[in-house]
Amino acid sequence: ASEGNSQMSGRKYYALYSGGKDSGTLIHYLLRRNELQSAVFFDTGIGAPDILPFIKSRPFPGEIYRTPNNYEDLVRKFGFARPDSHFIYVNELKGEALRGFKKAHKGEVPKPVLASGARRLESKRRFKNTKRVSEWEGFEVHTPLYDWTTSDVWEYIRVNNVELSPCYQTMHYSGDCFCGAF
């Protein structure tokens, strides 16, 4: 697997964590490089029943932020999530949780930098939308696994014995959000 972008080295990241294969690999990768400040989980309120116990049991520093929004209320307002309305659900569920993170880290110096396990090669949608460095709600977001293939990720998981959420082990889905858009 690629060793990531060298300009990212030496930082401490708040890694976005879902319990899935890519974010689990990211967490392990950043820990190994001594670049993990904390894993950040956004509780959407519609995750698999075993996801929160799994996230809370991890042996690395972590933070959990719960969205104040209720999924059922969002469905009444916007209809069921679809691929073309997914951005609404990301903003209302994960975006609101991110705003909780923002409030908790207000004034922190240096400003927190997020890391995402998104990879441009994981899907056509990600290929079009994923960048090495982007911005979300005023935070810089780095993607250290940007050029990794799915084979690279699975090899890293195998070699390093990275533990994935029970939901991922069963359904091949992280289990953090079941909005139904995809």
C-alpha positions as CSV (number, residue, x, y, z in Angstrom):
1,A,0.0,0.0,0.0
2,S,1.0,3.6,-0.6
3,E,2.6,5.3,2.4
4,G,0.4,8.3,1.9
5,N,1.2,11.9,1.1
6,S,4.5,13.0,2.7
7,Q,3.1,16.5,3.3
8,M,0.7,15.0,5.8
9,S,3.5,13.5,8.0
10,G,4.1,14.9,11.4
11,R,0.6,16.2,12.1
12,K,-1.9,14.9,14.7
13,Y,-5.3,14.1,13.1
14,Y,-8.8,13.8,14.4
15,A,-9.7,10.8,12.3
16,L,-13.3,10.3,11.2
17,Y,-14.2,6.8,12.3
18,S,-17.2,4.6,11.3
19,G,-16.0,1.2,12.3
20,G,-15.7,0.1,8.6
21,K,-12.7,-1.2,6.7
22,D,-11.4,2.1,5.4
23,S,-11.7,4.2,8.6
24,G,-10.4,1.2,10.7
25,T,-7.4,1.0,8.4
26,L,-6.9,4.8,8.7
27,I,-7.0,4.7,12.5
28,H,-4.4,1.9,12.6
29,Y,-2.2,3.6,10.0
30,L,-2.3,6.9,11.9
31,L,-1.6,5.2,15.2
32,R,1.4,3.4,13.7
33,R,2.8,6.7,12.4
34,N,2.0,8.5,15.8
35,E,-0.3,10.9,14.0
36,L,-3.6,10.1,15.7
37,Q,-4.9,12.7,18.1
38,S,-8.3,11.1,18.4
39,A,-10.8,9.0,16.6
40,V,-14.1,10.9,16.0
41,F,-17.4,9.0,15.6
42,F,-20.6,10.8,14.6
43,D,-23.6,9.1,16.1
44,T,-26.4,9.5,13.6
45,G,-29.0,7.8,15.8
46,I,-29.7,5.3,13.1
47,G,-26.7,3.0,13.3
48,A,-26.5,-0.7,13.9
49,P,-27.3,-1.6,17.5
50,D,-23.7,-2.9,18.1
51,I,-21.8,0.1,16.6
52,L,-21.7,2.3,19.8
53,P,-20.5,-0.5,22.1
54,F,-17.9,-1.4,19.5
55,I,-16.7,2.2,19.1
56,K,-16.6,2.8,22.9
57,S,-14.5,-0.4,23.3
58,R,-11.6,0.7,21.1
59,P,-8.2,0.9,22.7
60,F,-7.3,4.3,21.3
61,P,-8.5,7.8,22.2
62,G,-11.9,8.6,20.8
63,E,-14.8,11.1,20.9
64,I,-18.4,10.6,20.1
65,Y,-20.8,13.3,18.9
66,R,-24.5,12.7,18.6
67,T,-26.6,14.6,16.1
68,P,-29.4,16.5,17.7
69,N,-31.6,15.7,14.6
70,N,-34.1,12.8,14.5
71,Y,-34.1,10.7,11.4
72,E,-37.9,10.2,11.4
73,D,-38.4,14.0,11.5
74,L,-36.0,14.4,8.5
75,V,-37.9,11.8,6.5
76,R,-41.2,13.6,7.2
77,K,-39.5,16.9,6.1
78,F,-37.5,15.6,3.1
79,G,-38.8,12.2,2.2
80,F,-36.8,9.0,2.4
81,A,-33.1,9.4,1.6
82,R,-32.1,8.8,-2.0
83,P,-28.8,9.1,-3.8
84,D,-29.8,12.6,-5.1
85,S,-30.8,13.7,-1.6
86,H,-28.0,12.0,0.4
87,F,-26.2,15.3,0.9
88,I,-29.2,16.5,2.9
89,Y,-28.9,13.6,5.3
90,V,-25.1,13.9,5.6
91,N,-25.6,17.6,6.5
92,E,-28.5,17.0,8.9
93,L,-27.0,13.9,10.6
94,K,-23.2,13.9,10.4
95,G,-22.9,17.7,9.7
96,E,-24.8,18.5,12.9
97,A,-22.6,16.0,14.8
98,L,-19.5,17.7,13.3
99,R,-20.8,21.1,14.6
100,G,-20.8,19.5,18.0
101,F,-17.1,18.6,17.5
102,K,-16.5,22.1,16.3
103,K,-18.0,23.6,19.4
104,A,-16.0,21.2,21.7
105,H,-12.8,22.2,20.0
106,K,-13.5,25.9,19.6
107,G,-10.3,28.0,20.0
108,E,-8.0,25.0,19.9
109,V,-4.5,25.9,18.6
110,P,-3.5,24.6,16.2
111,K,-6.9,24.2,14.6
112,P,-7.9,20.5,14.4
113,V,-7.2,18.8,11.1
114,L,-9.5,15.9,10.2
115,A,-8.5,12.7,8.4
116,S,-10.9,10.6,6.3
117,G,-10.5,7.0,5.2
118,A,-12.2,7.9,1.9
119,R,-10.3,6.6,-1.1
120,R,-10.8,7.8,-4.7
121,L,-10.6,4.2,-6.0
122,E,-13.4,2.8,-3.7
123,S,-16.3,3.8,-6.0
124,K,-17.2,5.9,-9.1
125,R,-18.9,8.4,-6.7
126,R,-15.8,8.6,-4.5
127,F,-13.5,8.9,-7.6
128,K,-15.4,12.0,-8.6
129,N,-15.7,13.6,-5.2
130,T,-12.6,12.6,-3.1
131,K,-9.6,15.0,-2.9
132,R,-6.3,14.6,-1.1
133,V,-7.2,17.7,0.9
134,S,-10.6,19.3,1.2
135,E,-12.7,21.4,3.6
136,W,-15.7,20.5,5.6
137,E,-17.4,23.1,7.9
138,G,-14.2,25.1,8.1
139,F,-12.0,22.1,8.9
140,E,-9.2,20.9,6.6
141,V,-9.8,17.2,5.8
142,H,-6.9,15.0,4.6
143,T,-7.3,11.6,3.0
144,P,-4.1,9.7,3.8
145,L,-5.4,6.6,2.0
146,Y,-6.3,8.6,-1.1
147,D,-4.5,6.3,-3.7
148,W,-5.0,3.0,-1.9
149,T,-6.9,0.3,-3.8
150,T,-9.4,-2.0,-2.1
151,S,-6.7,-4.7,-2.3
152,D,-4.2,-2.5,-0.5
153,V,-6.8,-1.9,2.3
154,W,-7.6,-5.6,2.7
155,E,-3.9,-6.5,2.7
156,Y,-3.2,-3.9,5.4
157,I,-6.1,-5.3,7.5
158,R,-4.8,-8.8,7.1
159,V,-1.2,-8.0,7.9
160,N,-2.0,-5.7,10.8
161,N,-5.0,-7.6,12.2
162,V,-7.2,-4.5,12.1
163,E,-10.5,-5.2,13.9
164,L,-13.7,-4.1,12.1
165,S,-17.1,-3.5,13.6
166,P,-19.4,-6.5,14.1
167,C,-21.8,-5.0,11.5
168,Y,-19.0,-4.8,9.0
169,Q,-17.9,-8.3,9.7
170,T,-21.5,-9.5,9.0
171,M,-22.9,-7.1,6.4
172,H,-19.8,-5.5,4.9
173,Y,-21.0,-2.1,6.0
174,S,-19.6,0.0,8.9
175,G,-23.0,0.3,10.6
176,D,-22.7,3.9,11.5
177,C,-25.7,5.2,9.5
178,F,-28.6,3.4,7.9
179,C,-30.2,6.4,6.1
180,G,-31.0,4.1,3.1
181,A,-29.7,6.5,0.4
182,F,-27.6,3.8,-1.2
